């Protein structure tokens, strides 16, 4: 897998299902997709449940169980597969920021990093120089989400909005500052759950056909690759989703 130059996006209209989702989502092989621990570190109870089916990703996900930008109660929920070190993913993030600003609480995005780095993504045979820190950066992002979910968006946007993708050292320094507890961050990185989540992200990527990043999914639409502008993306989403003024 490489980070190819993209000239246009591949857009797929997904069939709209009227069937209620099954109560227990899973990917093959087991364990069930949600069986990777509660969302936030130290959560007193199991996460709430709201399952959304994403046909293009062949996955049904609990909105409360995965890294999320926006409210889990948002009317329109999307899933993005991306790599923090991918230039096209960085461009898509700018477009998605406009989408969120334009449609506000109507939109939430489940953000699932999929590093283009063979150290944690078995689909990558040769890791390009620009992606050699991708696994560690993704792990740091997930660790921040688990330890400080209220600060996750700040860290996610920082990773994307630096002039160039940060190094793993820079990303660790920023994560330490946000978490405020280097020992807790180190323990989280050494534990099993961050790796379990990242492995699930890669499985979703495989089920979605691998290849191009970024990928954006909803119940009604799949977008593979980047788009030319935020306005183009908004127009595309509006054609499939009834956004309120």
Residue pairs with C-beta under 8 A, 6 or more apart in sequence:
1 116
1 121
1 123
1 124
1 125
1 210
1 211
2 116
2 128
3 83
3 86
3 87
3 88
3 116
3 128
3 130
3 131
3 213
4 212
6 88
6 212
6 225
6 226
8 225
8 228
9 223
9 224
9 225
9 226
9 227
10 212
10 222
10 223
10 224
10 225
11 221
11 222
11 223
11 224
11 236
12 56
12 221
12 222
12 223
12 224
13 220
13 221
13 240
14 55
14 56
14 218
14 219
14 220
14 221
14 222
15 55
16 219
16 220
17 53
17 55
17 219
21 51
21 52
21 53
21 60
22 60
23 51
24 32
24 34
25 32
25 33
25 34
25 51
25 59
25 60
25 61
25 62
26 32
26 33
27 33
27 59
27 200
27 203
27 204
27 207
33 59
33 60
33 61
33 62
33 200
34 47
34 62
34 65
36 65
36 193
36 196
36 197
36 200
37 193
37 196
38 45
38 46
38 47
38 65
39 47
39 64
39 65
39 66
39 145
39 146
39 149
40 145
40 146
40 147
40 149
41 146
41 147
41 184
41 188
47 62
47 64
47 65
48 64
48 72
49 62
49 64
50 62
50 63
50 64
50 72
50 73
51 60
51 61
51 62
51 63
52 60
52 61
52 63
52 77
52 219
53 59
53 60
53 219
54 60
54 61
54 79
54 217
54 218
54 219
55 217
55 219
55 222
56 208
56 215
56 217
56 221
56 222
57 79
57 81
57 204
57 207
57 208
57 215
57 217
57 222
58 207
58 208
59 79
59 204
59 207
59 208
61 79
61 110
63 72
63 77
63 108
63 110
64 72
66 110
66 112
66 197
67 110
67 111
67 112
67 141
67 142
67 145
67 152
67 156
68 108
68 109
68 110
68 111
69 100
69 108
69 109
69 111
69 153
69 156
70 100
70 105
70 107
70 108
70 109
71 105
71 108
72 108
74 105
74 106
74 107
74 108
75 106
75 107
76 103
76 106
76 107
76 108
76 218
76 237
76 241
76 243
77 107
77 108
77 109
77 110
77 218
77 219
78 107
78 108
78 109
78 110
78 216
78 217
78 218
79 109
79 110
79 112
79 204
79 216
79 217
79 218
80 92
80 96
80 109
80 110
80 111
80 112
80 214
80 215
80 216
80 217
81 112
81 114
81 201
81 204
81 205
81 208
81 213
81 214
81 215
81 216
81 217
82 89
82 92
82 93
82 111
82 112
82 113
82 114
82 213
82 214
82 215
83 89
83 113
83 114
83 115
83 116
83 117
83 131
83 134
83 138
83 213
83 214
84 90
84 113
84 115
84 134
84 137
84 138
84 141
84 159
84 160
84 165
85 115
85 116
85 117
85 130
85 131
85 133
85 134
85 137
85 165
86 116
86 131
86 213
86 214
88 213
88 214
88 225
88 226
89 160
89 213
89 214
90 160
90 165
91 226
92 214
92 216
92 226
92 227
93 157
93 160
94 160
94 230
95 226
95 227
95 229
95 230
95 233
96 109
96 216
96 233
97 157
97 230
98 230
98 233
98 234
99 107
99 230
99 233
99 234
99 237
100 107
100 109
102 234
103 243
106 243
106 244
111 156
112 201
112 204
113 137
113 138
113 141
113 142
113 198
113 201
114 121
114 138
114 201
114 202
114 204
114 205
114 213
115 121
115 124
115 131
115 134
115 135
115 137
115 138
115 198
116 124
116 127
116 128
116 131
116 134
116 213
117 124
117 127
117 131
117 132
117 133
117 134
117 135
118 124
118 125
118 126
118 127
119 127
119 135
120 135
120 138
120 139
120 195
120 198
120 199
120 202
121 135
121 202
121 205
122 202
123 202
123 205
123 206
123 210
124 131
127 134
130 165
133 165
133 166
133 167
133 168
133 171
135 198
136 168
136 171
136 172
137 159
137 165
137 166
137 168
137 171
138 198
138 201
139 189
139 194
139 195
139 198
140 155
140 168
140 171
140 172
140 175
140 185
140 189
141 152
141 155
141 156
141 159
142 194
142 197
142 198
143 175
143 179
143 185
143 188
143 189
143 194
144 151
144 152
144 155
144 175
144 178
144 179
144 185
145 152
145 155
146 188
146 193
146 194
147 179
147 181
147 184
147 185
147 188
148 178
148 179
151 178
151 179
154 178
155 174
155 175
155 178
158 174
159 165
159 166
159 171
159 174
162 170
166 174
175 185
176 182
176 185
179 185
188 194
205 215
208 215
208 217
208 222
209 224
211 224
212 224
212 225
214 225
214 226
215 222
215 223
215 224
215 225
216 222
216 223
217 223
218 237
218 240
218 241
220 240
220 241
221 236
221 237
221 240
221 241
223 233
223 236
227 233
227 236
237 243
